[in-house]
Amino acid sequence: MPEPIILTDAALDSVLNARQPALILFSNGDGLRGDFLTAFKKAAEEHSQIVFARIDPADNPRAAARFEVGSKPVLVAWLGEELARRVRPWGSDVPLAVEMLLAKWQELNPKPAVQNQNGETPVTDQSPKTVYSAPVHVTDATFETEVLESDLPVLIDFWAEWCGPCRMVAPILDKLAKEFAGQVKIVKVNVDENPGLAQAFRVMSIPTIMLIKQRTIVFSQPGALPESAFRDLLKQLIALELPPREAEPDGAKPAAQ
């Protein structure tokens, strides 16, 4: 049965540059949950189309710097770009990451169209659309691309590892990301690891929930919310119609409505 491969700085690029989905665990082995290790190994056995790999950031400083990881275990889903990130991952994070990778893989490698009896290929909508079925972890460096340039409206969860209410919110957002996949993009910002974003948006307490559509902040509120309130917010966000915005200079911050 396949086992996760061990990566080094020298071998990392061969995985990142390959046109194959990869689930990479940055860890020296400390602080890993037993349920995660079981799920990670089981997924490696069941999904041969995905590269499962481990790399010790302490022994591979170039990889650690590139992915901005430290001593805490970090799980990264990769397919040409970072699709998801989970610090101190749980077992439940693995199937969500696998689902996201497989969805992206199928999008990039569509099945050949079936021809009709006349040898003609029916015309179908070929426009690509990324489906995010799990929260995407966003950093200071990726916020512009993942949030401001997103074609989908975005819910941002500003959180931290030590925050109890944040842990209550996390499984709700995991569930809703799957439920609203293709309609809304849910992202998470760790305020301890990304102080620039926390300062820019004046996040004073966590969790803080923010909704952005067309580069415009349409909702911002601190505190944990029940699942029903989150669901109502997402439905309103999808239905919300905003007037067209004028072109903005590069690097412009989203406007508060």
C-alpha positions in Angstrom: 0.0 0.0 0.0 1.3 3.5 -0.8 3.0 5.4 1.9 3.5 9.2 2.0 6.8 10.1 0.4 9.5 12.1 2.3 10.5 15.3 0.6 13.5 17.5 0.9 14.4 21.0 -0.3 16.0 19.5 -3.4 13.0 17.3 -4.3 10.2 19.8 -3.4 10.1 21.5 -6.8 9.6 18.2 -8.6 6.3 17.8 -6.7 5.2 21.5 -6.9 5.9 21.7 -10.7 4.2 18.4 -11.5 0.7 18.5 -12.9 -0.6 16.3 -10.2 -2.4 17.1 -7.0 -0.4 16.9 -3.8 -1.2 16.9 -0.1 2.0 18.0 1.8 2.5 17.8 5.5 5.1 20.1 7.0 6.1 18.6 10.3 8.9 17.0 12.3 6.5 14.6 13.8 5.7 16.5 17.0 2.2 17.8 17.8 0.4 15.6 15.2 -3.0 14.3 16.3 -3.6 10.5 16.1 -6.8 10.9 14.1 -5.0 13.0 11.6 -2.2 10.5 11.1 -4.7 7.7 10.6 -6.7 9.7 8.1 -3.6 10.9 6.2 -2.3 7.4 5.8 -5.7 6.0 4.8 -6.2 8.7 2.2 -2.7 7.9 0.8 -3.8 4.3 0.4 -7.1 5.2 -1.3 -6.1 8.0 -3.7 -3.2 7.1 -5.9 -3.8 10.1 -8.2 -2.7 12.4 -5.3 0.9 12.7 -4.1 1.0 12.4 -0.3 4.2 13.8 1.1 5.9 14.8 4.4 8.7 17.3 4.8 10.5 18.4 8.0 10.7 22.2 7.9 13.6 22.3 10.4 15.8 20.3 8.1 14.5 22.0 4.9 14.7 25.8 5.5 14.0 26.7 1.9 10.7 24.9 1.9 9.8 26.3 5.3 10.5 29.8 4.1 8.6 29.4 0.9 5.5 28.2 2.7 6.0 30.4 5.7 5.8 27.5 8.2 7.4 27.2 11.6 7.3 24.6 14.3 3.6 23.9 14.1 2.4 21.1 11.8 0.9 22.5 8.6 -1.1 20.6 5.9 -1.0 22.1 2.4 -3.2 21.1 -0.5 -1.3 21.9 -3.8 -2.1 21.8 -7.5 -0.1 24.4 -9.3 -0.9 26.7 -6.4 -1.8 26.5 -2.8 -5.5 25.6 -2.6 -5.9 25.1 1.1 -3.8 25.3 4.3 -4.6 23.9 7.8 -2.4 24.5 10.9 -2.4 21.7 13.4 -4.6 19.6 11.1 -7.4 17.3 12.4 -8.4 14.0 10.8 -11.5 15.7 9.4 -9.3 18.1 7.4 -7.9 15.3 5.2 -11.1 14.3 3.3 -12.0 17.9 2.8 -8.5 18.6 1.3 -8.7 15.5 -0.8 -12.2 16.5 -2.1 -10.9 20.0 -3.1 -7.8 18.5 -4.9 -9.9 16.0 -6.8 -12.4 18.7 -7.8 -9.6 20.9 -9.1 -8.0 18.0 -10.8 -11.2 17.1 -12.7 -11.6 20.7 -13.6 -8.2 20.9 -15.2 -8.5 17.5 -16.8 -12.1 17.2 -18.1 -13.2 14.0 -19.7 -13.3 13.9 -23.5 -16.7 14.9 -24.9 -18.8 12.1 -26.2 -19.6 12.4 -29.9 -23.1 11.8 -31.2 -24.1 9.4 -34.0 -23.1 11.9 -36.6 -19.6 12.1 -35.2 -20.3 15.6 -33.9 -19.3 16.9 -30.4 -22.2 18.6 -28.6 -21.4 22.2 -27.7 -21.2 22.7 -23.9 -20.2 25.5 -21.6 -16.4 25.2 -21.2 -15.9 28.2 -19.0 -13.7 27.2 -16.0 -15.0 27.8 -12.5 -13.1 26.8 -9.4 -15.3 25.1 -6.7 -14.2 25.7 -3.2 -15.7 23.0 -1.0 -13.5 23.7 2.0 -12.3 26.9 3.7 -9.1 28.4 2.1 -6.4 29.6 4.4 -5.3 33.1 3.3 -2.2 35.0 4.2 -1.0 38.6 4.0 0.7 37.6 0.7 -2.3 35.8 -0.9 -5.1 38.0 0.3 -5.2 40.1 -2.9 -5.5 37.1 -5.2 -7.7 34.9 -3.0 -10.1 37.6 -1.8 -10.1 40.8 -3.7 -9.7 39.1 -7.1 -12.2 36.4 -6.4 -15.0 35.9 -8.9 -17.1 34.6 -6.0 -18.3 36.6 -3.0 -16.1 35.8 0.1 -16.7 35.2 3.8 -13.6 35.8 5.9 -13.1 34.3 9.3 -10.5 36.1 11.3 -9.3 33.5 13.9 -6.5 32.2 16.0 -5.4 28.8 17.4 -6.0 29.8 21.1 -9.5 31.2 20.5 -12.3 29.0 21.9 -15.2 30.5 20.0 -13.1 30.2 16.8 -13.0 26.5 17.4 -16.8 26.5 17.7 -17.1 28.3 14.4 -14.7 26.2 12.4 -16.8 23.0 11.9 -19.8 25.2 10.9 -17.7 26.9 8.2 -16.4 23.6 7.0 -19.9 22.4 6.5 -21.2 25.5 4.9 -18.2 25.7 2.5 -19.3 22.3 1.1 -23.0 23.3 1.1 -22.3 26.6 -0.8 -19.5 25.4 -3.0 -19.5 27.2 -6.3 -21.5 30.1 -4.9 -19.4 31.5 -2.1 -15.7 31.3 -1.1 -15.0 30.9 2.6 -11.5 31.9 3.7 -9.7 31.9 7.1 -7.1 34.4 8.2 -5.0 33.5 11.3 -4.5 36.9 12.9 -1.4 35.7 14.8 0.4 34.6 11.6 -1.0 37.5 9.5 -0.9 40.7 11.6 -0.9 42.9 8.6 -4.4 41.9 7.6 -5.7 42.1 11.2 -4.3 45.6 11.4 -5.6 46.7 8.0 -9.1 45.6 8.8 -8.9 46.8 12.4 -9.8 43.4 13.8 -9.9 44.0 17.6 -11.5 40.7 18.7 -11.9 37.2 17.3 -13.6 35.5 15.7 -14.5 38.4 13.4 -16.7 37.6 10.4 -16.5 39.7 7.3 -18.3 39.5 3.9 -16.8 40.9 0.8 -18.4 41.2 -2.7 -16.9 42.9 -5.7 -14.1 44.3 -3.5 -16.6 45.8 -1.1 -17.1 45.0 2.6 -20.8 44.4 3.0 -20.8 43.0 6.5 -18.3 42.9 9.5 -19.1 41.7 13.0 -17.1 40.2 15.8 -18.2 37.1 17.7 -19.3 33.5 17.0 -22.6 33.0 15.2 -24.9 29.9 15.1 -25.1 27.9 11.9 -28.5 29.2 11.0 -27.2 32.8 11.1 -24.2 31.9 9.0 -26.5 30.3 6.4 -28.8 33.3 6.3 -25.8 35.6 5.8 -24.5 33.5 2.9 -27.9 33.5 1.2 -28.1 37.2 1.5 -24.5 37.6 0.2 -25.3 35.6 -2.9 -28.5 37.5 -3.6 -27.0 40.9 -2.9 -26.7 43.1 -6.0 -24.1 45.9 -6.0 -23.7 48.7 -8.6 -20.8 48.3 -11.0 -17.6 49.6 -9.5 -15.2 51.9 -11.3 -11.8 50.6 -12.1 -9.4 51.0 -9.1 -5.7 51.4 -8.9 -3.6 48.3 -8.1 -3.4 47.6 -4.4 -6.5 49.6 -3.5 -8.2 48.3 -0.4 -11.8 47.1 -0.5 -14.3 49.9 0.3 -16.6 49.7 3.2 -20.3 50.0 2.2 
